[in-house]
Amino acid sequence: MTEAPVELLREALMVALVVSLPILAVAVAVGLVTAIAQSATQVQDQSVSAVPRLVACAIVLLALAGWMVSKLVSFAQAMFAGAP
């Protein structure tokens, strides 16, 4: 009986990780590419690295929003179905 809350927390963390992983991966990849470009061109402006990351994350968020919502909804339905 005491394992249920731990299992629920584990599942919630896994769903949060799976849902946020694509955005984080794109942010890291774009940040790395812009950092290499900045070091090659010696342009050290903060907006040069922030704007491409924000645009890329917004594009990924718009492209994967339906998948993310379906993952969260299926987790919520499973959680409420198992509630006493």
QUILIN-V318209 format. One record per pair of residues at least 24 apart in sequence whose ideal C-beta (glycine too) atoms are under 10 Angstrom apart, sorted by sequence separation. I is the first residue (numbers start at 1). J is the second residue. D is the distance in Angstrom with one decimal. If there is no record, write none. Layout:
i->{I:I}
j->{J:J}
d->{D:D}
//
This chain:
i->{29:30:27:28:30:31:27:30:26:27:29:30:27:26:27:30:26:26:23:24:26:27:23:26:22:23:25:26:24:23:26:22:23:26:22:22:23:22:19:22:23:22:19:20:18:19:18:19:19:15:18:19:16:15:16:19:15:18:15:16:15:14:15:12:15:11:12:15:8:11:12:11:8:8:8:7:8:4:4}
j->{53:54:52:53:55:56:53:56:53:54:56:57:56:56:57:60:57:58:56:57:59:60:57:60:57:58:60:61:60:60:63:60:61:64:61:63:64:64:64:67:68:68:67:68:67:68:68:69:71:68:71:72:71:71:72:75:72:75:74:75:75:75:76:75:78:75:76:79:75:78:79:79:78:79:82:82:83:82:84}
d->{9.5:9.3:9.9:9.1:8.4:9.2:5.3:4.4:8.3:8.9:8.0:7.9:7.1:5.1:5.5:9.7:6.0:10.0:9.0:8.8:8.1:8.6:5.4:4.7:9.5:9.4:8.6:9.2:9.7:5.5:10.0:5.7:6.2:9.8:8.7:8.8:7.9:5.7:8.7:8.7:8.9:8.3:8.5:8.6:9.9:4.9:9.0:9.1:5.5:9.8:6.5:6.5:9.8:6.1:9.0:9.1:6.8:9.6:8.8:9.3:4.7:9.1:9.3:7.2:9.7:6.9:9.9:9.7:9.9:8.0:7.9:7.9:9.7:6.7:8.0:9.6:9.5:8.0:9.7}
//
